[in-house]
């Protein structure tokens, strides 16, 4: 309760000073909390961006690895088909020839009889 005269007492001065100090302290705490919230939000955004980038990189690496595995599998399948067709010819004069052992090279089955010659060509990029 303030007296009606214009001069505040020393107790009133102390109370006003304390209230002002508490208001400043509360405002400072609000600013600190707001800054912490902003920093946390920025951290979350950058963490999400890094995680997204890492997931994309992993996906690309996984797809590249899978494509390479499928390519090797296709080469093995094509090689086995070629070998099987060579063996099925049942001609003792037939022999399989590979040029420079290159998987992309043209393979042929040669025979003394031109009617029995076969040729097989495949690409390492072919689809399954």
C-alpha positions, 0 to 999 in steps of 0.5 A: 500500500502506497501512502498518498504523499509523493515521496516513496518510503525506503521500503517501497523503493526496495520493493520497486527495485526488487520487482524491477530486478525480478522482471529483468531476470524473467525477461533474460530467462525468456530470451535464453529459453528462446535462443535454446529453442532456436538452436535446438530447431536448427540442430534438428534441421541440420541433423535431418538434412545430414541423415537424408543425405546419408540415406540417399548416398546409401540408397545409391550405393546399394543400387549400384552394388545390386546392379553390379551383382545382377550384371555378374549374375547375368554374365554367369547365366550367359556363360552357363547357357553357352557352355550348355549349348556347347555340350549339347552339340554332342559332337566330339569335334566341337570345341569352345573358344573364347577370345582373350578370356574377355567376358564381353568378347564374341564366343564361338563353337567351332567344328570341322563341319561348317554346318555345325558352327555356332556363334553366341554373343552376349553383352554384360549390360543385358537384362535378366 
